[in-house]
């Protein structure tokens, strides 16, 4: 154990001891986007929010050195003009080793690194924007395109080329890629004892799988659905129903995305509160098991509301049918002559069905 600890210390010292050069050479640098987020749950008309873009310099060797002006981060807001930067001189709140310029025509921020970046360097750039089109908070996870790539307009391209003599970490070439997916319209709609979740994934790249996760405190999340990645289509829409919820309870939902290499991204959570289900329609039967008379207890049905009641045996055969009965007045069924076994009782009303099981005994 002592040997392992010493080795770790040596590696740590080497990885952060960079040579004092910034000339352009084959260095196998691999800049990466590590995540993105927004600091508010609702970003609507005439409000402001801060977009956060995480980045880090990976590499194929510990001596990676990307000189200034060698790579670019680009943050493009929707072409629809949903959000803009109305004060470009002050909207970059945290430049994070980049010089930023804003294109009004393209509604895009472009950042070029303004110093030499080594393996292990990284940070978060923070850019403020203003909502200019009412959207009723429908878009809660931002559909902003974020790219990171070498600067082909005069930067050092060789810093991103593989040096086969220095493959301490990863022999791959330094190719900067966008985030694996663009997530938009992430919506959770609470209903009585169910939350309907929908979201759109655009431009999937290297997307292994996604997980929809739920939390009751906003900190500890568990996975409720796993979706295998589809990297062939440009845009995919998903719908998921979460029935494992209680009335009058606050829930947080978020999306976790995992690349094929294990890199994971967590998108900002959204919060909903399920309603109290006043007037919910229910059907209960008792006693169960039953010998002669089965009693029905119904709630939530309107006075005079009619429906059909169907009794079926364990193999699905119809045993008895009561058509067009007034539901609130239908209180019991004589099952004395039923054969012993398992049955279902189905109540049909106004396009809804309610099913309960019961057992007949002698």
Secondary structure by P-SEA (a helix, b strand, c coil): caaaaaaaaaaaaaaacccccccccccbbbbbbcccccccccccccbbbbbbbbbbbbcccccccccccccbbbbbcccccccccccccccccccccbbbbbbccccbbbbcccccccccccbbbbbbbbbccccccccccccbbbbbbccccccccccccccccccccccccccccccccccccbbbbbcccbbbbbbccccccccccccccccccccbbbbcccccccccccbbbbbbbbcccccbbbbbbbbbbbccccbbbbcbbbbbbbccccccccccccccccccbbbbbbccccccccbbbbbbccccccccccccccccccccccccccccccbbbbbbcccbbbbbbbbbcc
